[in-house]
Amino acid sequence: MVTTILRLPTVLHERGRSRSAHYLDIQRGLFTQPVPIGARAVGWPASELSMLNAARIAGKSDEEIRALVKQLEEARRSLV
């Protein structure tokens, strides 16, 4: 299974959000935490970005988005 990890500029572009708004969404539980990919580098799985964007497009509420974020982060933990 190949998983693409996207860096911040790509994530911001795909989401249409500013850097500060993106990190505020993470604090509020509306977006997944970053994945460490190096000593000073992080990224986000492309599949998570797609699922969260699709949920927004579908008009899901913030509570539904938070539940999805929890599911996605739990799925990460089960990969190991």
Backbone as a printed PyTorch tensor [residue, N CA C, xyz], in Angstrom:
tensor([[[  0.8460,  -1.1820,   0.0000],
         [  0.0000,   0.0000,   0.0000],
         [  0.8890,   1.2420,   0.0000]],

        [[  0.6530,   2.1190,  -0.9350],
         [  1.4260,   3.3480,  -1.0420],
         [  0.5880,   4.5020,  -0.4980]],

        [[  1.1720,   5.2380,   0.4200],
         [  0.4950,   6.4030,   0.9850],
         [  1.3400,   7.6290,   0.6870]],

        [[  0.7290,   8.6080,   0.0660],
         [  1.4210,   9.8460,  -0.2370],
         [  1.2960,  10.7880,   0.9430]],

        [[  2.4110,  11.3670,   1.3400],
         [  2.4280,  12.3600,   2.4120],
         [  2.5980,  13.7300,   1.7540]],

        [[  1.6800,  14.6320,   2.0590],
         [  1.7100,  15.9760,   1.4920],
         [  2.2870,  16.9610,   2.4950]],

        [[  3.1300,  17.8480,   2.0140],
         [  3.7080,  18.8900,   2.8610],
         [  2.7220,  20.0500,   2.9930]],

        [[  3.0000,  20.9340,   3.9380],
         [  2.0960,  22.0140,   4.3000],
         [  1.6530,  22.8870,   3.1220]],

        [[  2.5400,  23.3730,   2.2550],
         [  2.0640,  24.2400,   1.1660],
         [  0.9900,  23.5770,   0.2920]],

        [[  1.1460,  22.2960,   0.0270],
         [  0.1660,  21.5740,  -0.7770],
         [ -1.1520,  21.4340,  -0.0280]],

        [[ -1.0650,  21.1060,   1.2630],
         [ -2.2710,  20.9620,   2.0800],
         [ -3.0310,  22.2850,   2.1340]],

        [[ -2.3110,  23.3730,   2.3660],
         [ -2.9640,  24.6850,   2.4260],
         [ -3.6390,  25.0320,   1.1040]],

        [[ -2.9640,  24.7340,   0.0130],
         [ -3.5260,  25.0110,  -1.3070],
         [ -4.7990,  24.1950,  -1.5370]],

        [[ -4.7440,  22.9130,  -1.2270],
         [ -5.8860,  22.0220,  -1.4440],
         [ -7.0680,  22.3820,  -0.5480]],

        [[ -6.7790,  22.8780,   0.6440],
         [ -7.8410,  23.2510,   1.5860],
         [ -8.3540,  24.6620,   1.3660]],

        [[ -7.5480,  25.4980,   0.7530],
         [ -7.9350,  26.8900,   0.5860],
         [ -7.9090,  27.6510,   1.9050]],

        [[ -7.0000,  27.2670,   2.7900],
         [ -6.9050,  27.8730,   4.1140],
         [ -5.5270,  28.5030,   4.2830]],

        [[ -5.4550,  29.4750,   5.1900],
         [ -4.1630,  30.0580,   5.5430],
         [ -3.4600,  29.1400,   6.5400]],

        [[ -2.1800,  29.3780,   6.7290],
         [ -1.4030,  28.5820,   7.6780],
         [ -2.0000,  28.6800,   9.0840]],

        [[ -2.3060,  29.9020,   9.5260],
         [ -2.8270,  30.0700,  10.8850],
         [ -4.2030,  29.4190,  11.0280]],

        [[ -5.0540,  29.5340,  10.0200],
         [ -6.3790,  28.9020,  10.0710],
         [ -6.2490,  27.3810,  10.0850]],

        [[ -5.2990,  26.8540,   9.3340],
         [ -5.0640,  25.4080,   9.2960],
         [ -4.6750,  24.8930,  10.6810]],

        [[ -3.7190,  25.5500,  11.3200],
         [ -3.2840,  25.0890,  12.6400],
         [ -4.3580,  25.3310,  13.6990]],

        [[ -5.1800,  26.3330,  13.5300],
         [ -6.3140,  26.5410,  14.4320],
         [ -7.3220,  25.3990,  14.2740]],

        [[ -7.5480,  24.9640,  13.0400],
         [ -8.4240,  23.8130,  12.8050],
         [ -7.8870,  22.5730,  13.5130]],

        [[ -6.5840,  22.3670,  13.4910],
         [ -5.9850,  21.2200,  14.1740],
         [ -6.2480,  21.3310,  15.6780]],

        [[ -6.0340,  22.5060,  16.2480],
         [ -6.2870,  22.7050,  17.6790],
         [ -7.7410,  22.4340,  18.0390]],

        [[ -8.6470,  22.7890,  17.1620],
         [-10.0820,  22.6190,  17.4140],
         [-10.5920,  21.2190,  17.0720]],

        [[ -9.6950,  20.3520,  16.5980],
         [-10.0850,  18.9940,  16.2610],
         [-10.7660,  18.8640,  14.9200]],

        [[-10.5950,  19.8750,  14.0590],
         [-11.2450,  19.8650,  12.7470],
         [-10.3130,  19.4180,  11.6250]],

        [[ -9.1040,  19.0470,  11.9740],
         [ -8.1600,  18.4960,  11.0040],
         [ -7.1800,  17.6220,  11.7650]],

        [[ -6.6450,  16.6280,  11.0790],
         [ -5.7390,  15.6790,  11.7300],
         [ -4.3940,  16.3120,  12.0860]],

        [[ -3.7580,  15.7170,  13.0730],
         [ -2.4190,  16.1310,  13.4710],
         [ -1.4280,  15.7740,  12.3590]],

        [[ -0.3370,  16.5210,  12.2470],
         [  0.6580,  16.1830,  11.2280],
         [  1.4160,  14.9040,  11.5760]],

        [[  1.9860,  14.3000,  10.5480],
         [  2.8030,  13.0960,  10.6780],
         [  4.2640,  13.5160,  10.5650]],

        [[  5.1060,  13.1720,  11.5390],
         [  6.5270,  13.5070,  11.3960],
         [  7.1480,  12.6960,  10.2500]],

        [[  7.8700,  13.3800,   9.3670],
         [  8.5160,  12.6810,   8.2510],
         [ 10.0230,  12.9280,   8.2350]],

        [[ 10.5080,  13.6250,   9.2220],
         [ 11.9350,  13.9010,   9.3400],
         [ 12.1870,  14.6350,  10.6480]],

        [[ 13.4200,  15.0170,  10.8730],
         [ 13.7880,  15.6910,  12.1150],
         [ 13.0260,  17.0070,  12.2880]],

        [[ 12.8200,  17.7130,  11.1950],
         [ 12.1210,  19.0040,  11.2670],
         [ 11.0700,  19.1470,  10.1820]],

        [[ 10.4880,  18.0310,   9.7920],
         [  9.5120,  18.0630,   8.7010],
         [  8.2730,  17.2460,   9.0660]],

        [[  7.1190,  17.7700,   8.6850],
         [  5.8570,  17.0650,   8.8970],
         [  5.0500,  17.0970,   7.6150]],

        [[  4.0470,  16.2600,   7.5710],
         [  3.1410,  16.2280,   6.4330],
         [  1.8430,  15.5700,   6.8430]],

        [[  0.9290,  15.4440,   5.8890],
         [ -0.3720,  14.8390,   6.1340],
         [ -0.6410,  13.8240,   5.0390]],

        [[ -1.2020,  12.6610,   5.4000],
         [ -1.5600,  11.6780,   4.3750],
         [ -2.5800,  12.2650,   3.3970]],

        [[ -2.3300,  12.0720,   2.1290],
         [ -3.2100,  12.6090,   1.0920],
         [ -4.6290,  12.0670,   1.2370]],

        [[ -4.7540,  10.8280,   1.6530],
         [ -6.0890,  10.2310,   1.7990],
         [ -6.9070,  10.9400,   2.8760]],

        [[ -6.2480,  11.3720,   3.9520],
         [ -6.9600,  12.0980,   5.0050],
         [ -7.4250,  13.4550,   4.5060]],

        [[ -6.5730,  14.1380,   3.7780],
         [ -6.9390,  15.4290,   3.2040],
         [ -8.1620,  15.2710,   2.2990]],

        [[ -8.1570,  14.2530,   1.4650],
         [ -9.2780,  14.0130,   0.5460],
         [-10.5720,  13.7350,   1.3010]],

        [[-10.4830,  12.9210,   2.3400],
         [-11.6830,  12.5790,   3.1030],
         [-12.2400,  13.7950,   3.8450]],

        [[-11.3600,  14.5990,   4.4160],
         [-11.8220,  15.7820,   5.1420],
         [-12.3940,  16.8280,   4.1940]],

        [[-11.7760,  17.0020,   3.0380],
         [-12.3270,  17.9290,   2.0430],
         [-13.7000,  17.4480,   1.5600]],

        [[-13.8290,  16.1450,   1.3350],
         [-15.1130,  15.5860,   0.8840],
         [-16.1960,  15.7930,   1.9450]],

        [[-15.8290,  15.6510,   3.2050],
         [-16.7970,  15.8590,   4.2860],
         [-17.2620,  17.3100,   4.3160]],

        [[-16.3340,  18.2430,   4.1230],
         [-16.7060,  19.6650,   4.0790],
         [-17.6260,  19.9420,   2.8930]],

        [[-17.2760,  19.4020,   1.7410],
         [-18.0880,  19.6030,   0.5410],
         [-19.4900,  19.0420,   0.7430]],

        [[-19.5750,  17.9200,   1.4520],
         [-20.8750,  17.2900,   1.7220],
         [-21.6930,  18.0550,   2.7590]],

        [[-21.1080,  19.0780,   3.3460],
         [-21.8440,  19.8990,   4.3070],
         [-21.9050,  19.3340,   5.7080]],

        [[-20.9530,  18.4730,   6.0500],
         [-20.9270,  17.9030,   7.3950],
         [-20.6990,  18.9960,   8.4400]],

        [[-21.2800,  18.8110,   9.6050],
         [-21.1320,  19.7770,  10.6930],
         [-19.7470,  19.6400,  11.3260]],

        [[-19.3820,  20.6370,  12.1290],
         [-18.0910,  20.5740,  12.8250],
         [-18.0110,  19.3370,  13.7100]],

        [[-19.1090,  18.9630,  14.3540],
         [-19.1010,  17.7680,  15.2160],
         [-18.8730,  16.5070,  14.3920]],

        [[-19.4690,  16.4390,  13.2150],
         [-19.2550,  15.2840,  12.3370],
         [-17.8070,  15.2470,  11.8400]],

        [[-17.2460,  16.4180,  11.5600],
         [-15.8470,  16.4960,  11.1250],
         [-14.9300,  16.0350,  12.2630]],

        [[-15.2120,  16.4790,  13.4880],
         [-14.4030,  16.0510,  14.6370],
         [-14.4300,  14.5280,  14.8020]],

        [[-15.5990,  13.9410,  14.6200],
         [-15.7140,  12.4860,  14.7130],
         [-14.8810,  11.8150,  13.6210]],

        [[-14.8960,  12.3690,  12.4160],
         [-14.0940,  11.8220,  11.3210],
         [-12.6070,  11.9450,  11.6290]],

        [[-12.1880,  13.0860,  12.1710],
         [-10.7800,  13.2840,  12.5320],
         [-10.3610,  12.2220,  13.5490]],

        [[-11.1960,  11.9590,  14.5370],
         [-10.8780,  10.9300,  15.5420],
         [-10.7420,   9.5620,  14.8880]],

        [[-11.6330,   9.2490,  13.9540],
         [-11.5540,   7.9700,  13.2420],
         [-10.2610,   7.8580,  12.4450]],

        [[ -9.9020,   8.9230,  11.7510],
         [ -8.6890,   8.9020,  10.9270],
         [ -7.4440,   8.7430,  11.7900]],

        [[ -7.3960,   9.4600,  12.9060],
         [ -6.2210,   9.3520,  13.7750],
         [ -6.1620,   7.9850,  14.4600]],

        [[ -7.3080,   7.4030,  14.7860],
         [ -7.3360,   6.0560,  15.3570],
         [ -6.8590,   5.0350,  14.3180]],

        [[ -7.2570,   5.2330,  13.0700],
         [ -6.8220,   4.3280,  12.0060],
         [ -5.3040,   4.3750,  11.8380]],

        [[ -4.7080,   5.5530,  12.0250],
         [ -3.2390,   5.6530,  11.9680],
         [ -2.5970,   4.7660,  13.0230]],

        [[ -3.1390,   4.8310,  14.2450],
         [ -2.5640,   4.0520,  15.3430],
         [ -2.6810,   2.5490,  15.0990]],

        [[ -3.7180,   2.1320,  14.4060],
         [ -3.9160,   0.7010,  14.1730],
         [ -3.0180,   0.1600,  13.0560]],

        [[ -2.3500,   1.0620,  12.3100],
         [ -1.4640,   0.6210,  11.2360],
         [ -0.1900,  -0.0230,  11.7620]],

        [[  0.2080,   0.3780,  12.9410],
         [  1.4780,  -0.1060,  13.4890],
         [  1.3310,  -1.4620,  14.1060]]])
